[in-house]
Amino acid sequence: MPSSSLRLAVVCMSNINRSMEAHSMLRKKGISVRSFGTASFVKLPGTRRKRPVVYNFATTYKEMSDDLVRKDREFYTKNGILHILGRNERIKPGPERFQDCTDPFDVIFTCEESVYDRVVEYLYSREQETFQPVHVINVDIKDTQEEATLGAFLIYELCQCLQQAEDMEDSVGKLLLEMEEKSGKSFLHTVCFY
C-alpha cells in the first residue's frame, strides 16, 4: 500500500495534547492524519488541583484560549496550555470526538490504554458494513508536553515502518515486535472492521 494512501488517526482523551502533538509532527512530515479525543468533555488542568476546566467538544481552541486568558493568563502561560492551544488552532479549529467520526482509517494510534479500550469498544459496537480492516495500536504516552513530543516521534517512526512495509496487513505484528525491542515500550494491537 503506497504511503500516501494510508489513512491515519491519532486519539487521546481530549484531543488537546498527545494526539495533537502527533498530528502536528505527522502533518509536518507530509503524512495525512486526523486526530480525536474519546472523552465526553475536554478537560484541561485548572488553577486548583483536581479541579479541571471542562469544555464541550464543540468549543474551539481559540474560545478555550480566550477563556483561560480571562481566568488566569499567567498560570496558563506558565503551564504551557496557552501554547498548546495556539499550536492546535494552527492545525484545526477545535477538538473532535472519535465517536462522532464516520470516516474509515487504516491505522488508529491511541495514546493510553483506556483510550484504546474506548476506540476498540466503539468500533466493535458499530454495525460492520465494508469489513475493511483497521489496525488499532496503543502507544502509552504520559499526558505531559515532553512525553507527548517523545510519543509523537515514536508514532512517526511506527508510521514510517508501516508505510515502508510491502504488505502492511501481514507485517504489523512483526513490526510492532521489532519496535518493542528497539524502544523498550510495549504496544497493544488489535484489528477491527468497518
N, C-alpha and C positions, 0 to 999 in steps of 0.2 A: 504494500500500500504506500503510495507516494506521501512524503511528509506533509505536503500542502493539503492533502485530503483528510488528515487526521482531525477529528473534531474533539476538542479537549474542554474539560471543565475542571475548575478547582473550587472546592467547597469547604468552608469553615462554619462556625456557628452564626456569626452576624454579618459576614461579607464586609468586614472593616479592615482587619489587619493581615492575617495569614493568607487568605485566598486572594486578597488584593495585591499583596506583595508579590506573590507568584504570578498573578495576572499581569502586573506591571513588567516583571522581568521577561516572561514568555513573550509578551507583546513586543518588547524592545528587541527581542531576538528574532522577530518575524514570524512567530507562531500564533496561529489563530486560536484564541481561547476565550472562554467566558468564565465568570466567577459568580458564586452564590453563597448564601447562608441557609441554614436549616432551622434556626430558632423561630419562635413565634414573634419575637420582637428583637430589635437591635439593642444591645446593651453595651454601654461604654462606662469606664470607671468614673465614679462620682468623686466629689471632693471629700466625702466621708467614706471610710472603709465599709465594705459590704452594703453600700447604698448606690447602686449603679444609676446612671442616667439612661432612661429607656425611651426608645423611639419606635414608631411604626415603620415597617419596611417601605412604606410609601414616602417617607421623609427623605429628601435629597441630602447628599453630603454637604452641600452649601447651607441648607437650613440647619443641619446639625451643628456645623461650624459656627454659624451666626449665633445660634442659641448658646453654645458653650462660651463664646466670646462675651456675651451678655452676662453669663453666670459667673465666670472667673477666668478671664483671658490669661492671666499669669500662670495659674495652675495648669490649664490645658495646653499652654505653650510649653511649659516645663516638662510635662509628662509625655509630650510628643503627639498627643491626639490631634491637635490642630494641623500639624504637619502631615499626619496620616490622612486626614480628611481632605487636605489640599491635594495630595497625590491622587487619592481616589477620584476626586472631582475632575481631574485631568483625564481620567480613563473612561468614566461613565457618570451619568447624573446621580445615581443613588444605588443603594443595595438592592439585591434581588433575592427572592426566596427560591430555592431549588424546587420546592414542591409546586410552584406556580409556572414552571417552565415545561413546555411540551416538546422542545427540540431534542432530537436524539444526539448522543455523543458516542464516540468510540472508546474514550477513556475518561473516567472521572477520578480525580485525585481528591481525597479528603484529608483533613489536617488533624484529626483526632478520632479516636475510636468511637466515641458517642456520635459523632457526625457521620462516620462510616456506617454505623448501625442504622441511623435515620435514613440515609440515602438508600441503603440496601432494602430496608423495610418498605420505603416508598416505592421503589422500583418493583418489588415483589407484589405490592398491593395493586399496582396498575394492571389493567387488562392487557395482555400481550397481543399485539396486532401484527407487527412485522417480523418478530422473532430475531431481529438484528441484535447481535451480542454487544454488550457494553462492559468493559473491564472497570471495576471499581477497586481502586488501590488506595490504601491508607498509609500516609506518611505522618507519623506523630510529630507535631510541631508545637512547642510551648507557645502560649499566646503573649510573647514579648516581641518588641521590634527586632532585636538581634536574632532571636530564634526564627522569626518569620523570614528574615533575609537568608539565613542558612538553609532553612527549609525550601525556600524558592530555588536556591541553587541545586538542591538535591532533586526537586521536581523537574527542573530544567534538564539535569543530567539523565533522569529517567526518560524524559520525553525524547532526548537525543537517541538514546538506546532503542526506544520503541520505533522511532522514525527510521532508523537505520536497519532494523530487522527485515529480513527478506519476507518472512511470514509472521506478522505480529501475533496472530492467534496462537500459533504453535510456540512462539518464543517468549511470551510474557513470563511464564513460571520460571524458566531458566534465567532470564534477565534479572528478575527480582532476586533470585538466589545469589547471583553474582554481585548485585548491588548491595545486598545484605552483608556479604563478606567484605566488600570494599568499604562501606560506610559504617559498619558496626551497628546499623539500625535494622529492625525487623519490620516487615510490611505485611499488612493484611491484604488479601486479594480474593475477589470473587467475580464470577461472571453472571450478569443478569441479562434479561432480554426485553426488548421493547415490543 
